Amino acid sequence: MKTKSVLEFSDVKAIAAAAEAEALKNNWAVSIAIVDDGGHLLSFQRLDGAAPISAHIAPAKAHTAAMGRRESKVYEDMINGGRVSFLSAPNLEGMLEGGVPILKDGQCLGAVGVSGVKSNEDAQIAKAGIAAIGL
């Protein structure tokens, strides 16, 4: 039987705080979602000025990254590359850049999804959050 690391609440709080700090440093109004390895919501925050739709998109990006064990940008690139049939993949709704898995020792512990600014900036915020726990 294998042993697997899991996110603790202290990890989730550190990720959320670092992601928020990155967004605020850049004056970006975003929503930030953190999920576990099954895509279940652990933390959510919608910063002042973030568009209401971002409250739906950020958790979807996080869910997609956790379930797929890869950045949500991979799916966006596939679809933009012509593989539009991937739009029918079950349970993957946030197939836009900005969902980043939290990986440790080859295992997915969860993911961070951000929505509200340019997709690459959403990913920047997510990665800043993950870096706060040394991953």
Secondary structure as GFF3:
##gff-version 3
##sequence-region A 1 135
A	DSSP	alpha_helix	9	25	.	.	.	ID=ss1
A	DSSP	beta_strand	31	36	.	.	.	ID=ss2
A	DSSP	beta_strand	41	46	.	.	.	ID=ss3
A	DSSP	alpha_helix	54	68	.	.	.	ID=ss4
A	DSSP	alpha_helix	73	80	.	.	.	ID=ss5
A	DSSP	three_ten_helix	84	88	.	.	.	ID=ss6
A	DSSP	beta_strand	99	104	.	.	.	ID=ss7
A	DSSP	beta_strand	107	115	.	.	.	ID=ss8
A	DSSP	alpha_helix	119	131	.	.	.	ID=ss9
###
